[in-house]
Amino acid sequence: MGKVAARMKVMPQSPEIDLDELQERLEEALPEGATINRVDREDVAFGLIALFPTVLVPDGSGGTEAVEEAFADVEGVESVGVDQVGRI
């Protein structure tokens, strides 16, 4: 069975959110079998920086829905979306 790599876009609630702590909370919230391969940061606007974690999930696990739901429940997260998806 292969894996799916999904680049997620995670928007923090405000520019004051500590992005290192937010990244740690995202890693702790991952569903079983999912891992974060890397995390990129991009300026959005007005001092707001979005996190773009690349998450690896098993191909048969139902896609990225479980990861999206887990990330949305993390304290400090305003919104979560899938930026890119591919099989590896």
ChimeraX attribute file (.defattr): number of C-alpha atoms within 10 A of each C-alpha:
attribute: neighborCount
match mode: 1-to-1
recipient: residues
	/A:1	5
	/A:2	10
	/A:3	17
	/A:4	20
	/A:5	23
	/A:6	24
	/A:7	24
	/A:8	24
	/A:9	22
	/A:10	26
	/A:11	20
	/A:12	22
	/A:13	14
	/A:14	14
	/A:15	14
	/A:16	11
	/A:17	15
	/A:18	11
	/A:19	16
	/A:20	10
	/A:21	11
	/A:22	18
	/A:23	18
	/A:24	10
	/A:25	16
	/A:26	21
	/A:27	17
	/A:28	13
	/A:29	17
	/A:30	19
	/A:31	15
	/A:32	11
	/A:33	9
	/A:34	20
	/A:35	18
	/A:36	17
	/A:37	12
	/A:38	11
	/A:39	14
	/A:40	12
	/A:41	13
	/A:42	11
	/A:43	10
	/A:44	11
	/A:45	9
	/A:46	8
	/A:47	10
	/A:48	15
	/A:49	19
	/A:50	22
	/A:51	22
	/A:52	22
	/A:53	23
	/A:54	22
	/A:55	22
	/A:56	24
	/A:57	25
	/A:58	19
	/A:59	15
	/A:60	10
	/A:61	14
	/A:62	9
	/A:63	17
	/A:64	23
	/A:65	12
	/A:66	16
	/A:67	23
	/A:68	19
	/A:69	15
	/A:70	17
	/A:71	25
	/A:72	19
	/A:73	14
	/A:74	16
	/A:75	13
	/A:76	20
	/A:77	18
	/A:78	14
	/A:79	15
	/A:80	21
	/A:81	18
	/A:82	17
	/A:83	13
	/A:84	11
	/A:85	16
	/A:86	10
	/A:87	12
	/A:88	10
